[in-house]
Amino acid sequence: MTAIERPGESIARTAAALTRLLDDGWSPPLPGAGRTAQRWAALRDLGERDLPLARLAEGHADAVAILAELGCPAPAAGERLGVWAAEPPAGRVEARRTDGGWVLTGTKQWCSGARSCTSALVTAHAEDGRRLFLVDLTAPGATPRPGRWATPAMVGSDTADVELDDVPAAALGGPRAYLDRPGFWHGGIGVAAVWAGGAHGVAAPLAEAVAAGADPHRDAAWGQVDVALHAVDAALAVAAAEVDADPADRAGTAALRAHRVRGLAARTGLEVLAVVGRALGAGPAAHDGPRAAHRADLEVYLRQHHGDRDLAALAEPLRAAR
């Protein structure tokens, strides 16, 4: 979002950009199909230039991959999909069987693309456990409730609560089908690729300043940023090769891999934000609206990483090996 845009303008601009992107044929390869590196490079490139757009595009690409992994039909041309799977305590959605099929009722929170997606993959709680459903968002009873997003950062992603009132839904797989699949972890690395792209975007003005002339302090800052960016790019390349070599996760390493790469991408983003901010001072933040917005977008988007909670998951394999 630029400095002069209103939230509604930013949401409309991002929604239009997503429509153009998909209509122009943007469709990254499926994870584990031999070209995972290209998939994550496409997400990283979007994140480098427009994080709200990348957030929506990553959700659509993840939804397409989930449908393929669960043996479901691919979305039709013109569809824009989201994956709404957050499960905060106040956002429980219940799924109920009826004579006509499944219906969903409740408030789904953290729904990116609440008004720009045509359909969404939504998690909900049924009698037999947590399930995944495909919901047509044009159906009666699906109502976005915007207004709780209090920051201009990532506002273009149109992340809002969505009220579901007996909305028809198609079940995808059985209970825990969304969570109990290798692609759940492969998809998590796709988000990390977007974060890495966001860090590259934050680093761009420092690269331009360094290229314009030598300065020992800026040069040292760039060296630190370059090392961090190279490390996360290399980690994504290695992870892509590993996913392609074992897409079904027969080795049981998908969760460990995802936590490592996501942790590195989140740390890299925070490091780049801090180093570039120190090296360039207040000028870009005060006088360069698009780059200031990109910095703010990345700061918010990185909070999707759960910090110490996610990092603590890396300790369990160590104990298991003893």
N, C-alpha and C positions, 0 to 999 in steps of 0.2 A: 504494500500500500504506500503510495506517495504521500508527501506531507500535506497535500491539499485535497486529498480524496476523503470523502465521507465514507463511513463503514458500508453503507448500501452500495455506493459506487464501486468500492473495492470488491465486494461480494459479486456484483454483477460482472465486473471485469474478469474476475477469476473464473466464474462460471462460463463466460463466453470463451475464454481462452481454453478451458477444458473441452468444450464442444468442438472448437476448431481443431484442437490437437487430435481428438479421437476421429473426427470426420476426415482428417488428413491421413489417417491410417496408422497413427502411433499405436504400436502393439508389440511390446518387448517380448522376447522369447520366454517360454515357460521355464521356471526353475527346474534344474535337474535334467533338462533335455539336451544338454551338450553345449548350450550357449548362455549359461548363467552369467558369465562375465559381461556379455553384451547387455543382458537384462539390467544388471546393476549399474552398468555404465550409463544406460539411458536414464535411469532414475537419478543417478548422481548429477548428470548434466542438467536435468530439470531443476534439481535442488540448488545448483550453482546460480541459476538465473532467476528463479521464482519459487520460493518455498511454499506459499499457499497453493499454487498450481501443482507443484510436485506432490503435496499432501493428497490432493484429490486424485491425481493420476496414479499415485502409488496404491491408493485404495481400490481404484478401478482395476489396476493390473493384478492386485492381490485377489480380488474377487474372481477374476477370470481364471487365475491359477487354481483357486479353491474349487470352482465348478469343474474344472478339468480333472483335478485329483479325485473328486468324489464321483466322477462318471456322469456328471450332469451336462445338459446341453449348453453350448456357448451362448453368450448374450447376443441378441439381435443387433443389427446395425442401428446406430442412433441411441442405444442404451448407454447410460452412465451409471455405474455401480459404485456403491460404497460397501465397506465392511464395518458394521457397528457391533462390536463385540466387547466393549467396556462393561464391567460388572461392578460399579460402585454400590455401596450399601443402599443409597437412596434411589437407585435407578433400575429396580428389578422389573423385568417383563415376564409375564406368565403366558404359557402356551396351553391351549385347551383344545381337545378333540371335539368336533361336532359332527353331525350327520353329513355335513358338506365338506369336511376336512378340518384343517387346523385354523385357529384364530389366535391372534396375539393381543394382549391387553397390558398396559402399563406405560411407564415413562422410560424411554431409552435415552441415556445421557451420552455426551461426547460423540455426537453424530456429525462428522464432517461431511460437508455437501448436503446439509439438511434440505436445502431448497433447490440444489442443482442436480442431484442424483435422481434418476428415474426409478431405480430399484436399489435395494440394499440387502446384503446378507446380514441377518440379525440373530444374535444369540438370545435365547429365552429359556425359561425353566418350565419343564413339563413334569408330569408325574414320574416318569422314568429317568429323569435327569436333565442336564443341560443339553439343548439341541440347537442346531443351526437351521434357519429358515430363510427362504427367499421371499421378499415382500415387495409388491408393486406399490410404490409410493404415491401413485395417482389414485389408489383405491380410497373409498370413503373411510374415514376414521384415522387416517395417518396425517397428523397435524404438527408441523414444526412449531416450536415455541422459542423463537429467538429472543435475545435481550439480556442474557446472563453474561455474555462475553464482555468483560470490562476493560480490556486492553486493545489498543489498535494493532498490536502484533498478531499476526496470523489471522486477522479478522476475515481476510479474503477466503479462508477455508470454510467459512460459514458453519462453524461448529456450534451446534445448538442441541437442546433437548427436543425429542420428538415424542408426542403423545400417540399411543396406539390404542384404539378403542374397538375391540373385536375386528381387527384387520385380518383379512384372509391371508394365509401364508402357506408356502409349500415347504415341507420338511426336506432337508438335504442330508441324507445319511441317517444313521441312528444316533442314540445318545452319545455325547462326547466325540462325535465325528469331527467337529471343528478342531478340537484340541489334540486328539489322539491320532495325529498324522504327521509324517515328516515335514510336509509343506508348511505346517504352523511355524516351525523354526526357520525354514528357508525364507518365509515371508518376513520374519522379524529382521533378517539381515537386509532385506530390501529397504526397510525403513532406515537402517544404518547407512545405506548408500546415499539416501537423500540427505541425512545429516552431514555426511562427508562432503557432498556437493555444496551444502550450505556453508561449510567451513571454507571451501575453496572460494566461494563468493565473497565471504568476509575478508579473505586474504588478498583479494584482487587489488584494492587501493594501495596496500603496502607494497605489492609487487611493482605497481606503477611508479611509486615514489622511489623505490630502490633502483629501478631501471633508469630513472631520470638523472641520477647522480649519486656519488658515493657519500655515505654518512655512516660513521662507525656504529652508532647506536641503532639506526634503522637496519643496517646490514646484519648486525647480530640478531635483531628481532626477526628478520626474514629467514636467517639460518634456522632459528628455532621453529618457525612456522613451516619451513620447507621440510624439515625432518619429520614433523608431526603429520603433515599431509602425505608425505611419501609412505610413512608407516601404515596409515589407514588405507591408502590405495593398495598397498601390497597385501594387507590383510584381506581386503575384499577379493583380490585376485586369487589368493591361495584358497579362500573359502569357496569361491566359485568353482575352482577345479575340484575341490573335495566333494561338493554337492553333486557335480556332474559325474564323479566317479562312483558315488553311492547315493543316488537320489532317494532310495527307499530307506535309508539310514539303517542298514543291516548292522553297521558297526556300533550303533547307539550313541553317536557323537554329535548329533544335530543340535541338541539343546546346549551342550557345552560350547560348541562352535558359535552358536548365535549369541550366547551371553558374552563370550570373549569379544566378538567383533562389535556388538552393540556397545559394550563397555568402552572399547577403544575409540569408537566413533564419537560417543558422547564426550569422553575426556578430551579428544582432539578438538571438538567444537568449542568446548569451554576454554581450552588453552589458546586456540587461535583468537577467540573473542578477546581474551585478556591481553595477549601479546600485541595484537594489532591496535587495540585501544590505547595501550601505553605508548606505542611507537608513534602513532599519528595524532594523539591528543584529541581535542574537542572539535577540530575543524570538520572532519567528515560527518560526525554525528550532528553538528549544528548546521552545516551548510549543504550537505548532499542528501537530499530527501530519500531517494531510492536506496542508497547504501545504508543510511541510518535505519530505514525500514527493514532491510534485509538482516541487519544485525539484530534488531528487536525480534524479528520472526524466528531467527535461529535460537535465540535465548529462550523463547517460549517453547519452541518445538522440541528442544532437547529435554524438556521436562517430561516428555513421554517415556524417557528412560527412568527407571524407578530407583536410580541411585544405589545406595548401599544394599537395598533389598535385592536388586538384581545381581550385584557383585557378590553378595553372600552365597548365591546359588553355586558359585564356582568352588566353594569349599567342600560341598558334599562329595564330589568325585574323589577328592583327595582323601577324605576319611574312608570312603568305600574301598580304596586301593590298599589301605593299610591292613 
